[in-house]
Amino acid sequence: MEKDGKSHPLLLNIINGTLKFLSSGSYAIIYIYANELFPTNVRNTGMGICSMVARIGAIIGTYSNDNLV
């Protein structure tokens, strides 16, 4: 923030875009890692559970973001 209370929208958009890009990259790595983590006979079940937990965390994260700021 500047001294007069105005923010820099371009800078905030660049930071936001960069963080979204890095976040989506980490999800791609998580899916590759989880695929190699589970044995072949339980891979689909393990991936389904990991995906479910990640989606629940994303849902809860949107609500908890208001509490952090």
PQR file of N, CA, C, O and H, with PARSE charges and radii, in Angstrom:
ATOM      1  N   MET A   1       0.832  -1.193   0.000 -0.4000 1.5000
ATOM      2  CA  MET A   1       0.000   0.000   0.000 -0.0000 2.0000
ATOM      3  C   MET A   1       0.869   1.248   0.000  0.5500 1.7000
ATOM      4  O   MET A   1       1.939   1.297   0.607 -0.5500 1.4000
ATOM      5  N   GLU A   2       0.380   2.221  -0.685 -0.4000 1.5000
ATOM      6  CA  GLU A   2       1.061   3.510  -0.683 -0.0000 2.0000
ATOM      7  C   GLU A   2       0.628   4.309   0.535  0.5500 1.7000
ATOM      8  O   GLU A   2      -0.263   3.896   1.277 -0.5500 1.4000
ATOM      9  H   GLU A   2      -0.489   2.181  -1.178  0.4000 1.0000
ATOM     10  N   LYS A   3       1.261   5.445   0.733 -0.4000 1.5000
ATOM     11  CA  LYS A   3       0.944   6.259   1.904 -0.0000 2.0000
ATOM     12  C   LYS A   3      -0.462   6.835   1.844  0.5500 1.7000
ATOM     13  O   LYS A   3      -1.072   7.090   2.882 -0.5500 1.4000
ATOM     14  H   LYS A   3       1.985   5.781   0.130  0.4000 1.0000
ATOM     15  N   ASP A   4      -0.988   7.046   0.625 -0.4000 1.5000
ATOM     16  CA  ASP A   4      -2.330   7.619   0.523 -0.0000 2.0000
ATOM     17  C   ASP A   4      -3.423   6.549   0.563  0.5500 1.7000
ATOM     18  O   ASP A   4      -4.599   6.875   0.398 -0.5500 1.4000
ATOM     19  H   ASP A   4      -0.492   6.838  -0.219  0.4000 1.0000
ATOM     20  N   GLY A   5      -3.065   5.294   0.774 -0.4000 1.5000
ATOM     21  CA  GLY A   5      -4.052   4.235   0.932 -0.0000 2.0000
ATOM     22  C   GLY A   5      -4.415   3.511  -0.348  0.5500 1.7000
ATOM     23  O   GLY A   5      -5.247   2.605  -0.310 -0.5500 1.4000
ATOM     24  H   GLY A   5      -2.110   5.030   0.907  0.4000 1.0000
ATOM     25  N   LYS A   6      -3.825   3.872  -1.486 -0.4000 1.5000
ATOM     26  CA  LYS A   6      -4.118   3.203  -2.745 -0.0000 2.0000
ATOM     27  C   LYS A   6      -3.182   2.011  -2.915  0.5500 1.7000
ATOM     28  O   LYS A   6      -2.029   2.040  -2.486 -0.5500 1.4000
ATOM     29  H   LYS A   6      -3.149   4.608  -1.516  0.4000 1.0000
ATOM     30  N   SER A   7      -3.700   0.970  -3.547 -0.4000 1.5000
ATOM     31  CA  SER A   7      -2.872  -0.200  -3.799 -0.0000 2.0000
ATOM     32  C   SER A   7      -2.434  -0.213  -5.261  0.5500 1.7000
ATOM     33  O   SER A   7      -2.888   0.603  -6.062 -0.5500 1.4000
ATOM     34  H   SER A   7      -4.636   0.947  -3.896  0.4000 1.0000
ATOM     35  N   HIS A   8      -1.571  -1.122  -5.590 -0.4000 1.5000
ATOM     36  CA  HIS A   8      -1.075  -1.282  -6.953 -0.0000 2.0000
ATOM     37  C   HIS A   8      -1.791  -2.474  -7.585  0.5500 1.7000
ATOM     38  O   HIS A   8      -1.373  -3.610  -7.363 -0.5500 1.4000
ATOM     39  H   HIS A   8      -1.201  -1.785  -4.940  0.4000 1.0000
ATOM     40  N   PRO A   9      -2.855  -2.259  -8.366 -0.5600 1.5000
ATOM     41  CA  PRO A   9      -3.612  -3.385  -8.904  0.2800 2.0000
ATOM     42  C   PRO A   9      -2.806  -4.244  -9.878  0.5500 1.7000
ATOM     43  O   PRO A   9      -2.997  -5.459  -9.914 -0.5500 1.4000
ATOM     44  N   LEU A  10      -1.923  -3.656 -10.658 -0.4000 1.5000
ATOM     45  CA  LEU A  10      -1.125  -4.451 -11.594 -0.0000 2.0000
ATOM     46  C   LEU A  10      -0.183  -5.380 -10.841  0.5500 1.7000
ATOM     47  O   LEU A  10      -0.055  -6.553 -11.192 -0.5500 1.4000
ATOM     48  H   LEU A  10      -1.768  -2.668 -10.629  0.4000 1.0000
ATOM     49  N   LEU A  11       0.466  -4.870  -9.822 -0.4000 1.5000
ATOM     50  CA  LEU A  11       1.369  -5.695  -9.028 -0.0000 2.0000
ATOM     51  C   LEU A  11       0.607  -6.817  -8.330  0.5500 1.7000
ATOM     52  O   LEU A  11       1.079  -7.954  -8.285 -0.5500 1.4000
ATOM     53  H   LEU A  11       0.361  -3.917  -9.537  0.4000 1.0000
ATOM     54  N   LEU A  12      -0.557  -6.508  -7.791 -0.4000 1.5000
ATOM     55  CA  LEU A  12      -1.365  -7.538  -7.131 -0.0000 2.0000
ATOM     56  C   LEU A  12      -1.819  -8.602  -8.121  0.5500 1.7000
ATOM     57  O   LEU A  12      -1.850  -9.783  -7.776 -0.5500 1.4000
ATOM     58  H   LEU A  12      -0.940  -5.585  -7.827  0.4000 1.0000
ATOM     59  N   ASN A  13      -2.172  -8.211  -9.341 -0.4000 1.5000
ATOM     60  CA  ASN A  13      -2.575  -9.181 -10.361 -0.0000 2.0000
ATOM     61  C   ASN A  13      -1.409 -10.066 -10.778  0.5500 1.7000
ATOM     62  O   ASN A  13      -1.593 -11.263 -11.002 -0.5500 1.4000
ATOM     63  H   ASN A  13      -2.147  -7.251  -9.621  0.4000 1.0000
ATOM     64  N   ILE A  14      -0.227  -9.503 -10.884 -0.4000 1.5000
ATOM     65  CA  ILE A  14       0.947 -10.298 -11.243 -0.0000 2.0000
ATOM     66  C   ILE A  14       1.271 -11.304 -10.143  0.5500 1.7000
ATOM     67  O   ILE A  14       1.550 -12.469 -10.426 -0.5500 1.4000
ATOM     68  H   ILE A  14      -0.078  -8.531 -10.703  0.4000 1.0000
ATOM     69  N   ILE A  15       1.234 -10.862  -8.905 -0.4000 1.5000
ATOM     70  CA  ILE A  15       1.503 -11.770  -7.781 -0.0000 2.0000
ATOM     71  C   ILE A  15       0.438 -12.857  -7.706  0.5500 1.7000
ATOM     72  O   ILE A  15       0.762 -14.026  -7.498 -0.5500 1.4000
ATOM     73  H   ILE A  15       1.007  -9.915  -8.674  0.4000 1.0000
ATOM     74  N   ASN A  16      -0.822 -12.486  -7.873 -0.4000 1.5000
ATOM     75  CA  ASN A  16      -1.914 -13.452  -7.825 -0.0000 2.0000
ATOM     76  C   ASN A  16      -1.781 -14.481  -8.941  0.5500 1.7000
ATOM     77  O   ASN A  16      -1.948 -15.676  -8.699 -0.5500 1.4000
ATOM     78  H   ASN A  16      -1.085 -11.537  -8.042  0.4000 1.0000
ATOM     79  N   GLY A  17      -1.484 -14.038 -10.151 -0.4000 1.5000
ATOM     80  CA  GLY A  17      -1.316 -14.962 -11.270 -0.0000 2.0000
ATOM     81  C   GLY A  17      -0.152 -15.910 -11.067  0.5500 1.7000
ATOM     82  O   GLY A  17      -0.243 -17.093 -11.395 -0.5500 1.4000
ATOM     83  H   GLY A  17      -1.348 -13.067 -10.347  0.4000 1.0000
ATOM     84  N   THR A  18       0.939 -15.397 -10.529 -0.4000 1.5000
ATOM     85  CA  THR A  18       2.102 -16.237 -10.259 -0.0000 2.0000
ATOM     86  C   THR A  18       1.781 -17.296  -9.214  0.5500 1.7000
ATOM     87  O   THR A  18       2.159 -18.457  -9.371 -0.5500 1.4000
ATOM     88  H   THR A  18       1.013 -14.436 -10.263  0.4000 1.0000
ATOM     89  N   LEU A  19       1.098 -16.912  -8.165 -0.4000 1.5000
ATOM     90  CA  LEU A  19       0.746 -17.874  -7.120 -0.0000 2.0000
ATOM     91  C   LEU A  19      -0.225 -18.934  -7.629  0.5500 1.7000
ATOM     92  O   LEU A  19      -0.112 -20.102  -7.256 -0.5500 1.4000
ATOM     93  H   LEU A  19       0.790 -15.969  -8.038  0.4000 1.0000
ATOM     94  N   LYS A  20      -1.170 -18.548  -8.471 -0.4000 1.5000
ATOM     95  CA  LYS A  20      -2.090 -19.530  -9.052 -0.0000 2.0000
ATOM     96  C   LYS A  20      -1.346 -20.506  -9.955  0.5500 1.7000
ATOM     97  O   LYS A  20      -1.634 -21.702  -9.950 -0.5500 1.4000
ATOM     98  H   LYS A  20      -1.262 -17.599  -8.774  0.4000 1.0000
ATOM     99  N   PHE A  21      -0.390 -19.999 -10.729 -0.4000 1.5000
ATOM    100  CA  PHE A  21       0.404 -20.855 -11.599 -0.0000 2.0000
ATOM    101  C   PHE A  21       1.209 -21.860 -10.777  0.5500 1.7000
ATOM    102  O   PHE A  21       1.239 -23.045 -11.109 -0.5500 1.4000
ATOM    103  H   PHE A  21      -0.156 -19.027 -10.733  0.4000 1.0000
ATOM    104  N   LEU A  22       1.852 -21.404  -9.721 -0.4000 1.5000
ATOM    105  CA  LEU A  22       2.640 -22.293  -8.877 -0.0000 2.0000
ATOM    106  C   LEU A  22       1.762 -23.300  -8.150  0.5500 1.7000
ATOM    107  O   LEU A  22       2.164 -24.447  -7.954 -0.5500 1.4000
ATOM    108  H   LEU A  22       1.827 -20.441  -9.451  0.4000 1.0000
ATOM    109  N   SER A  23       0.572 -22.883  -7.750 -0.4000 1.5000
ATOM    110  CA  SER A  23      -0.351 -23.787  -7.074 -0.0000 2.0000
ATOM    111  C   SER A  23      -0.813 -24.899  -8.004  0.5500 1.7000
ATOM    112  O   SER A  23      -0.864 -26.060  -7.598 -0.5500 1.4000
ATOM    113  H   SER A  23       0.245 -21.951  -7.909  0.4000 1.0000
ATOM    114  N   SER A  24      -1.144 -24.568  -9.231 -0.4000 1.5000
ATOM    115  CA  SER A  24      -1.581 -25.604 -10.168 -0.0000 2.0000
ATOM    116  C   SER A  24      -0.424 -26.530 -10.522  0.5500 1.7000
ATOM    117  O   SER A  24      -0.639 -27.718 -10.762 -0.5500 1.4000
ATOM    118  H   SER A  24      -1.102 -23.625  -9.562  0.4000 1.0000
ATOM    119  N   GLY A  25       0.780 -26.013 -10.557 -0.4000 1.5000
ATOM    120  CA  GLY A  25       1.939 -26.863 -10.799 -0.0000 2.0000
ATOM    121  C   GLY A  25       2.166 -27.849  -9.670  0.5500 1.7000
ATOM    122  O   GLY A  25       2.542 -28.997  -9.910 -0.5500 1.4000
ATOM    123  H   GLY A  25       0.954 -25.048 -10.362  0.4000 1.0000
ATOM    124  N   SER A  26       1.942 -27.415  -8.453 -0.4000 1.5000
ATOM    125  CA  SER A  26       2.121 -28.322  -7.319 -0.0000 2.0000
ATOM    126  C   SER A  26       1.067 -29.425  -7.318  0.5500 1.7000
ATOM    127  O   SER A  26       1.357 -30.549  -6.909 -0.5500 1.4000
ATOM    128  H   SER A  26       1.637 -26.482  -8.258  0.4000 1.0000
ATOM    129  N   TYR A  27      -0.147 -29.126  -7.768 -0.4000 1.5000
ATOM    130  CA  TYR A  27      -1.162 -30.175  -7.869 -0.0000 2.0000
ATOM    131  C   TYR A  27      -0.771 -31.211  -8.913  0.5500 1.7000
ATOM    132  O   TYR A  27      -1.015 -32.401  -8.714 -0.5500 1.4000
ATOM    133  H   TYR A  27      -0.383 -28.213  -8.100  0.4000 1.0000
ATOM    134  N   ALA A  28      -0.177 -30.790 -10.009 -0.4000 1.5000
ATOM    135  CA  ALA A  28       0.279 -31.747 -11.019 -0.0000 2.0000
ATOM    136  C   ALA A  28       1.349 -32.666 -10.442  0.5500 1.7000
ATOM    137  O   ALA A  28       1.348 -33.868 -10.711 -0.5500 1.4000
ATOM    138  H   ALA A  28       0.021 -29.823 -10.171  0.4000 1.0000
ATOM    139  N   ILE A  29       2.251 -32.114  -9.660 -0.4000 1.5000
ATOM    140  CA  ILE A  29       3.302 -32.923  -9.042 -0.0000 2.0000
ATOM    141  C   ILE A  29       2.707 -33.880  -8.019  0.5500 1.7000
ATOM    142  O   ILE A  29       3.156 -35.020  -7.901 -0.5500 1.4000
ATOM    143  H   ILE A  29       2.252 -31.138  -9.442  0.4000 1.0000
ATOM    144  N   ILE A  30       1.703 -33.427  -7.279 -0.4000 1.5000
ATOM    145  CA  ILE A  30       1.061 -34.289  -6.285 -0.0000 2.0000
ATOM    146  C   ILE A  30       0.418 -35.498  -6.949  0.5500 1.7000
ATOM    147  O   ILE A  30       0.529 -36.614  -6.440 -0.5500 1.4000
ATOM    148  H   ILE A  30       1.338 -32.501  -7.375  0.4000 1.0000
ATOM    149  N   TYR A  31      -0.255 -35.292  -8.080 -0.4000 1.5000
ATOM    150  CA  TYR A  31      -0.898 -36.409  -8.772 -0.0000 2.0000
ATOM    151  C   TYR A  31       0.138 -37.395  -9.310  0.5500 1.7000
ATOM    152  O   TYR A  31      -0.094 -38.603  -9.276 -0.5500 1.4000
ATOM    153  H   TYR A  31      -0.345 -34.386  -8.494  0.4000 1.0000
ATOM    154  N   ILE A  32       1.251 -36.914  -9.797 -0.4000 1.5000
ATOM    155  CA  ILE A  32       2.298 -37.817 -10.278 -0.0000 2.0000
ATOM    156  C   ILE A  32       2.910 -38.582  -9.107  0.5500 1.7000
ATOM    157  O   ILE A  32       3.131 -39.789  -9.207 -0.5500 1.4000
ATOM    158  H   ILE A  32       1.439 -35.932  -9.825  0.4000 1.0000
ATOM    159  N   TYR A  33       3.181 -37.900  -8.010 -0.4000 1.5000
ATOM    160  CA  TYR A  33       3.792 -38.545  -6.848 -0.0000 2.0000
ATOM    161  C   TYR A  33       2.851 -39.579  -6.236  0.5500 1.7000
ATOM    162  O   TYR A  33       3.281 -40.677  -5.882 -0.5500 1.4000
ATOM    163  H   TYR A  33       3.001 -36.920  -7.929  0.4000 1.0000
ATOM    164  N   ALA A  34       1.575 -39.236  -6.109 -0.4000 1.5000
ATOM    165  CA  ALA A  34       0.619 -40.172  -5.513 -0.0000 2.0000
ATOM    166  C   ALA A  34       0.439 -41.404  -6.391  0.5500 1.7000
ATOM    167  O   ALA A  34       0.207 -42.497  -5.874 -0.5500 1.4000
ATOM    168  H   ALA A  34       1.226 -38.344  -6.397  0.4000 1.0000
ATOM    169  N   ASN A  35       0.541 -41.250  -7.695 -0.4000 1.5000
ATOM    170  CA  ASN A  35       0.452 -42.397  -8.591 -0.0000 2.0000
ATOM    171  C   ASN A  35       1.577 -43.384  -8.333  0.5500 1.7000
ATOM    172  O   ASN A  35       1.361 -44.595  -8.379 -0.5500 1.4000
ATOM    173  H   ASN A  35       0.730 -40.362  -8.115  0.4000 1.0000
ATOM    174  N   GLU A  36       2.761 -42.890  -8.066 -0.4000 1.5000
ATOM    175  CA  GLU A  36       3.905 -43.760  -7.813 -0.0000 2.0000
ATOM    176  C   GLU A  36       3.922 -44.279  -6.378  0.5500 1.7000
ATOM    177  O   GLU A  36       4.594 -45.269  -6.089 -0.5500 1.4000
ATOM    178  H   GLU A  36       2.937 -41.906  -8.028  0.4000 1.0000
ATOM    179  N   LEU A  37       3.205 -43.635  -5.493 -0.4000 1.5000
ATOM    180  CA  LEU A  37       3.223 -43.999  -4.083 -0.0000 2.0000
ATOM    181  C   LEU A  37       2.447 -45.286  -3.811  0.5500 1.7000
ATOM    182  O   LEU A  37       2.877 -46.114  -3.008 -0.5500 1.4000
ATOM    183  H   LEU A  37       2.659 -42.831  -5.728  0.4000 1.0000
ATOM    184  N   PHE A  38       1.312 -45.452  -4.473 -0.4000 1.5000
ATOM    185  CA  PHE A  38       0.428 -46.579  -4.197 -0.0000 2.0000
ATOM    186  C   PHE A  38       0.778 -47.775  -5.071  0.5500 1.7000
ATOM    187  O   PHE A  38       1.201 -47.613  -6.216 -0.5500 1.4000
ATOM    188  H   PHE A  38       0.963 -44.779  -5.125  0.4000 1.0000
ATOM    189  N   PRO A  39       0.597 -48.996  -4.519 -0.5600 1.5000
ATOM    190  CA  PRO A  39       0.785 -50.188  -5.350  0.2800 2.0000
ATOM    191  C   PRO A  39      -0.282 -50.250  -6.451  0.5500 1.7000
ATOM    192  O   PRO A  39      -1.317 -49.589  -6.359 -0.5500 1.4000
ATOM    193  N   THR A  40      -0.023 -51.034  -7.470 -0.4000 1.5000
ATOM    194  CA  THR A  40      -0.892 -51.072  -8.641 -0.0000 2.0000
ATOM    195  C   THR A  40      -2.314 -51.495  -8.296  0.5500 1.7000
ATOM    196  O   THR A  40      -3.260 -50.939  -8.853 -0.5500 1.4000
ATOM    197  H   THR A  40       0.817 -51.571  -7.544  0.4000 1.0000
ATOM    198  N   ASN A  41      -2.496 -52.452  -7.404 -0.4000 1.5000
ATOM    199  CA  ASN A  41      -3.836 -52.976  -7.138 -0.0000 2.0000
ATOM    200  C   ASN A  41      -4.721 -52.017  -6.344  0.5500 1.7000
ATOM    201  O   ASN A  41      -5.937 -52.209  -6.329 -0.5500 1.4000
ATOM    202  H   ASN A  41      -1.727 -52.904  -6.952  0.4000 1.0000
ATOM    203  N   VAL A  42      -4.176 -51.005  -5.691 -0.4000 1.5000
ATOM    204  CA  VAL A  42      -5.000 -50.034  -4.958 -0.0000 2.0000
ATOM    205  C   VAL A  42      -4.792 -48.604  -5.457  0.5500 1.7000
ATOM    206  O   VAL A  42      -5.168 -47.648  -4.779 -0.5500 1.4000
ATOM    207  H   VAL A  42      -3.189 -50.849  -5.703  0.4000 1.0000
ATOM    208  N   ARG A  43      -4.203 -48.460  -6.624 -0.4000 1.5000
ATOM    209  CA  ARG A  43      -3.847 -47.129  -7.125 -0.0000 2.0000
ATOM    210  C   ARG A  43      -5.076 -46.262  -7.368  0.5500 1.7000
ATOM    211  O   ARG A  43      -5.075 -45.087  -7.000 -0.5500 1.4000
ATOM    212  H   ARG A  43      -3.898 -49.237  -7.175  0.4000 1.0000
ATOM    213  N   ASN A  44      -6.124 -46.809  -7.979 -0.4000 1.5000
ATOM    214  CA  ASN A  44      -7.321 -46.003  -8.260 -0.0000 2.0000
ATOM    215  C   ASN A  44      -8.014 -45.559  -6.982  0.5500 1.7000
ATOM    216  O   ASN A  44      -8.463 -44.417  -6.882 -0.5500 1.4000
ATOM    217  H   ASN A  44      -6.125 -47.764  -8.278  0.4000 1.0000
ATOM    218  N   THR A  45      -8.104 -46.450  -6.007 -0.4000 1.5000
ATOM    219  CA  THR A  45      -8.732 -46.088  -4.739 -0.0000 2.0000
ATOM    220  C   THR A  45      -7.904 -45.034  -4.008  0.5500 1.7000
ATOM    221  O   THR A  45      -8.452 -44.068  -3.479 -0.5500 1.4000
ATOM    222  H   THR A  45      -7.740 -47.377  -6.088  0.4000 1.0000
ATOM    223  N   GLY A  46      -6.607 -45.217  -3.978 -0.4000 1.5000
ATOM    224  CA  GLY A  46      -5.734 -44.247  -3.318 -0.0000 2.0000
ATOM    225  C   GLY A  46      -5.782 -42.884  -3.979  0.5500 1.7000
ATOM    226  O   GLY A  46      -5.825 -41.862  -3.294 -0.5500 1.4000
ATOM    227  H   GLY A  46      -6.162 -46.003  -4.408  0.4000 1.0000
ATOM    228  N   MET A  47      -5.777 -42.859  -5.303 -0.4000 1.5000
ATOM    229  CA  MET A  47      -5.856 -41.583  -6.022 -0.0000 2.0000
ATOM    230  C   MET A  47      -7.204 -40.915  -5.788  0.5500 1.7000
ATOM    231  O   MET A  47      -7.278 -39.693  -5.661 -0.5500 1.4000
ATOM    232  H   MET A  47      -5.742 -43.689  -5.860  0.4000 1.0000
ATOM    233  N   GLY A  48      -8.271 -41.709  -5.732 -0.4000 1.5000
ATOM    234  CA  GLY A  48      -9.595 -41.147  -5.467 -0.0000 2.0000
ATOM    235  C   GLY A  48      -9.676 -40.515  -4.089  0.5500 1.7000
ATOM    236  O   GLY A  48     -10.242 -39.434  -3.929 -0.5500 1.4000
ATOM    237  H   GLY A  48      -8.211 -42.701  -5.836  0.4000 1.0000
ATOM    238  N   ILE A  49      -9.116 -41.179  -3.104 -0.4000 1.5000
ATOM    239  CA  ILE A  49      -9.127 -40.638  -1.742 -0.0000 2.0000
ATOM    240  C   ILE A  49      -8.271 -39.376  -1.659  0.5500 1.7000
ATOM    241  O   ILE A  49      -8.668 -38.400  -1.023 -0.5500 1.4000
ATOM    242  H   ILE A  49      -8.656 -42.057  -3.234  0.4000 1.0000
ATOM    243  N   CYS A  50      -7.105 -39.388  -2.292 -0.4000 1.5000
ATOM    244  CA  CYS A  50      -6.248 -38.191  -2.288 -0.0000 2.0000
ATOM    245  C   CYS A  50      -6.941 -37.020  -2.974  0.5500 1.7000
ATOM    246  O   CYS A  50      -6.865 -35.885  -2.502 -0.5500 1.4000
ATOM    247  H   CYS A  50      -6.782 -40.181  -2.808  0.4000 1.0000
ATOM    248  N   SER A  51      -7.615 -37.295  -4.084 -0.4000 1.5000
ATOM    249  CA  SER A  51      -8.321 -36.232  -4.799 -0.0000 2.0000
ATOM    250  C   SER A  51      -9.470 -35.685  -3.960  0.5500 1.7000
ATOM    251  O   SER A  51      -9.703 -34.477  -3.933 -0.5500 1.4000
ATOM    252  H   SER A  51      -7.676 -38.217  -4.467  0.4000 1.0000
ATOM    253  N   MET A  52     -10.185 -36.573  -3.278 -0.4000 1.5000
ATOM    254  CA  MET A  52     -11.306 -36.151  -2.447 -0.0000 2.0000
ATOM    255  C   MET A  52     -10.821 -35.256  -1.295  0.5500 1.7000
ATOM    256  O   MET A  52     -11.420 -34.216  -1.020 -0.5500 1.4000
ATOM    257  H   MET A  52      -9.996 -37.554  -3.300  0.4000 1.0000
ATOM    258  N   VAL A  53      -9.751 -35.660  -0.636 -0.4000 1.5000
ATOM    259  CA  VAL A  53      -9.223 -34.874   0.476 -0.0000 2.0000
ATOM    260  C   VAL A  53      -8.714 -33.517  -0.014  0.5500 1.7000
ATOM    261  O   VAL A  53      -8.893 -32.506   0.665 -0.5500 1.4000
ATOM    262  H   VAL A  53      -9.265 -36.505  -0.859  0.4000 1.0000
ATOM    263  N   ALA A  54      -8.081 -33.492  -1.187 -0.4000 1.5000
ATOM    264  CA  ALA A  54      -7.586 -32.227  -1.736 -0.0000 2.0000
ATOM    265  C   ALA A  54      -8.736 -31.288  -2.069  0.5500 1.7000
ATOM    266  O   ALA A  54      -8.641 -30.084  -1.834 -0.5500 1.4000
ATOM    267  H   ALA A  54      -7.935 -34.313  -1.738  0.4000 1.0000
ATOM    268  N   ARG A  55      -9.814 -31.824  -2.611 -0.4000 1.5000
ATOM    269  CA  ARG A  55     -10.962 -30.977  -2.955 -0.0000 2.0000
ATOM    270  C   ARG A  55     -11.668 -30.462  -1.703  0.5500 1.7000
ATOM    271  O   ARG A  55     -12.115 -29.316  -1.669 -0.5500 1.4000
ATOM    272  H   ARG A  55      -9.891 -32.802  -2.802  0.4000 1.0000
ATOM    273  N   ILE A  56     -11.768 -31.298  -0.681 -0.4000 1.5000
ATOM    274  CA  ILE A  56     -12.364 -30.843   0.578 -0.0000 2.0000
ATOM    275  C   ILE A  56     -11.497 -29.746   1.193  0.5500 1.7000
ATOM    276  O   ILE A  56     -12.018 -28.758   1.710 -0.5500 1.4000
ATOM    277  H   ILE A  56     -11.405 -32.229  -0.709  0.4000 1.0000
ATOM    278  N   GLY A  57     -10.183 -29.917   1.139 -0.4000 1.5000
ATOM    279  CA  GLY A  57      -9.281 -28.884   1.644 -0.0000 2.0000
ATOM    280  C   GLY A  57      -9.410 -27.582   0.878  0.5500 1.7000
ATOM    281  O   GLY A  57      -9.323 -26.503   1.465 -0.5500 1.4000
ATOM    282  H   GLY A  57      -9.759 -30.719   0.719  0.4000 1.0000
ATOM    283  N   ALA A  58      -9.617 -27.675  -0.436 -0.4000 1.5000
ATOM    284  CA  ALA A  58      -9.798 -26.461  -1.239 -0.0000 2.0000
ATOM    285  C   ALA A  58     -11.099 -25.756  -0.878  0.5500 1.7000
ATOM    286  O   ALA A  58     -11.156 -24.527  -0.851 -0.5500 1.4000
ATOM    287  H   ALA A  58      -9.687 -28.552  -0.912  0.4000 1.0000
ATOM    288  N   ILE A  59     -12.136 -26.528  -0.604 -0.4000 1.5000
ATOM    289  CA  ILE A  59     -13.422 -25.933  -0.212 -0.0000 2.0000
ATOM    290  C   ILE A  59     -13.297 -25.252   1.145  0.5500 1.7000
ATOM    291  O   ILE A  59     -13.748 -24.119   1.314 -0.5500 1.4000
ATOM    292  H   ILE A  59     -12.090 -27.527  -0.626  0.4000 1.0000
ATOM    293  N   ILE A  60     -12.696 -25.924   2.101 -0.4000 1.5000
ATOM    294  CA  ILE A  60     -12.531 -25.349   3.438 -0.0000 2.0000
ATOM    295  C   ILE A  60     -11.601 -24.138   3.388  0.5500 1.7000
ATOM    296  O   ILE A  60     -11.796 -23.171   4.124 -0.5500 1.4000
ATOM    297  H   ILE A  60     -12.329 -26.844   1.964  0.4000 1.0000
ATOM    298  N   GLY A  61     -10.600 -24.192   2.528 -0.4000 1.5000
ATOM    299  CA  GLY A  61      -9.653 -23.088   2.411 -0.0000 2.0000
ATOM    300  C   GLY A  61     -10.292 -21.792   1.971  0.5500 1.7000
ATOM    301  O   GLY A  61      -9.856 -20.719   2.389 -0.5500 1.4000
ATOM    302  H   GLY A  61     -10.442 -24.978   1.930  0.4000 1.0000
ATOM    303  N   THR A  62     -11.317 -21.862   1.134 -0.4000 1.5000
ATOM    304  CA  THR A  62     -11.972 -20.632   0.693 -0.0000 2.0000
ATOM    305  C   THR A  62     -12.715 -19.964   1.841  0.5500 1.7000
ATOM    306  O   THR A  62     -12.814 -18.738   1.882 -0.5500 1.4000
ATOM    307  H   THR A  62     -11.671 -22.733   0.794  0.4000 1.0000
ATOM    308  N   TYR A  63     -13.231 -20.747   2.765 -0.4000 1.5000
ATOM    309  CA  TYR A  63     -13.937 -20.166   3.903 -0.0000 2.0000
ATOM    310  C   TYR A  63     -12.971 -19.677   4.979  0.5500 1.7000
ATOM    311  O   TYR A  63     -13.239 -18.677   5.645 -0.5500 1.4000
ATOM    312  H   TYR A  63     -13.150 -21.743   2.731  0.4000 1.0000
ATOM    313  N   SER A  64     -11.855 -20.375   5.151 -0.4000 1.5000
ATOM    314  CA  SER A  64     -10.922 -19.970   6.196 -0.0000 2.0000
ATOM    315  C   SER A  64     -10.076 -18.773   5.772  0.5500 1.7000
ATOM    316  O   SER A  64      -9.464 -18.130   6.625 -0.5500 1.4000
ATOM    317  H   SER A  64     -11.638 -21.188   4.610  0.4000 1.0000
ATOM    318  N   ASN A  65     -10.026 -18.461   4.486 -0.4000 1.5000
ATOM    319  CA  ASN A  65      -9.251 -17.316   4.016 -0.0000 2.0000
ATOM    320  C   ASN A  65      -9.784 -16.016   4.608  0.5500 1.7000
ATOM    321  O   ASN A  65      -9.000 -15.119   4.916 -0.5500 1.4000
ATOM    322  H   ASN A  65     -10.523 -18.984   3.794  0.4000 1.0000
ATOM    323  N   ASP A  66     -11.096 -15.895   4.774 -0.4000 1.5000
ATOM    324  CA  ASP A  66     -11.674 -14.695   5.370 -0.0000 2.0000
ATOM    325  C   ASP A  66     -11.245 -14.528   6.824  0.5500 1.7000
ATOM    326  O   ASP A  66     -11.108 -13.404   7.309 -0.5500 1.4000
ATOM    327  H   ASP A  66     -11.734 -16.623   4.524  0.4000 1.0000
ATOM    328  N   ASN A  67     -11.036 -15.629   7.509 -0.4000 1.5000
ATOM    329  CA  ASN A  67     -10.634 -15.558   8.910 -0.0000 2.0000
ATOM    330  C   ASN A  67      -9.167 -15.167   9.073  0.5500 1.7000
ATOM    331  O   ASN A  67      -8.782 -14.648  10.121 -0.5500 1.4000
ATOM    332  H   ASN A  67     -11.147 -16.542   7.115  0.4000 1.0000
ATOM    333  N   LEU A  68      -8.349 -15.407   8.059 -0.4000 1.5000
ATOM    334  CA  LEU A  68      -6.927 -15.096   8.154 -0.0000 2.0000
ATOM    335  C   LEU A  68      -6.629 -13.632   7.886  0.5500 1.7000
ATOM    336  O   LEU A  68      -5.662 -13.083   8.414 -0.5500 1.4000
ATOM    337  H   LEU A  68      -8.661 -15.828   7.208  0.4000 1.0000
ATOM    338  N   VAL A  69      -7.453 -13.005   7.073 -0.4000 1.5000
ATOM    339  CA  VAL A  69      -7.172 -11.622   6.669 -0.0000 2.0000
ATOM    340  C   VAL A  69      -7.756 -10.653   7.649  0.5500 1.7000
ATOM    341  O   VAL A  69      -7.621  -9.442   7.475 -0.5500 1.4000
ATOM    342  H   VAL A  69      -8.238 -13.451   6.644  0.4000 1.0000
TER
END
